[in-house]
Amino acid sequence: MSACNNDLKDIQNLNKKQLYPTGEADSINVVYTDSAKIKAEMYAVKMLDYAKAKYPFNRFPNGIKVTVYDSNKTKNYIVAKQATVHNKTGIINLVGDVKITSHDGKVMQTQQLYFDQKNNWFFTEHYFKVTDKNKSFFDGLGVDFDQNFRIVNAQQNRAELKDINNESL
């Protein structure tokens, strides 16, 4: 009976469409500019380009590192083990030990994070944790926020604030 099962799996696999990249690049280093100002720099070991797919995308299977510059030219860093950029929607899917480190020492960690490039908005339904230099933290399940961390909407969360005086609350 196991031979029949193997034959059935082979037949089912024949019906699956194989998706092959139309391009492949190693050691990618891209600088994003707007009005002659550097907005971000991206580095990846490998990029697979699926430009001919029905919904084109680029995949970074071996990790991605991004440095984002804000209007004050301060640097914020994003790293992930994998990333997929969906070209038509402008959504970036960051997966695996995703970490954002802000210029002022805040660190956000999660296993998956989406970034909507058109709206400059991050979101996840996964567990996340944000810590600062004082070891204060904010964590929970599900959060969305703007690229400047000024607007944050958390779904299920808790926090512990340390070294905070009443004047700053």
C-alpha positions, 0 to 999 in steps of 0.5 A: 500500500505504501507504493500506491501512496508514493505514486499518488504523491508523485501525481499530485506533485506533477500538478503543482506549479514550480516557481523559479526566479527569473534573476538571482544576485549575490551581495546586494547593496542598495541605496534609496534616495529621495531628492538627493537625500539618502533615505535607506541602505539595504544589504543582502547576501542573496536576492531571488527575483520573481519578476515574471510571477503573476504577483511579482516579488523579490525574496531575500532567503539568507537575511537582510540588513537595512539602515533607515535615515530619518529627517534628522539623519539619525540611523535606525537598523532593521535585520531579519533572517529572511525577507520578501518584497511584494512589488505590486502592494509595496508590502515587505514581509520580514521573517525570523529574529526580526530586530529593529534598533532605533538611534536612541537605543530602543530595540523591538524584536519579533518573529515576523513583521510586515512593513507597508512602504506606501503608508510607512507602517509596520504591523505584526500579529506575533509576539513582540517586545520593545526594550530601552536602555533603562531595561523598561519593556513593552511586550504583547501579541500584535502591534502596529506603528508608524515608521517613527514610532510616534503612533503605536496601536497594541492589541494585547500588551503589558509594560514595565517602566524603569527610571521614569519620573512623573514629569515625563509621563 
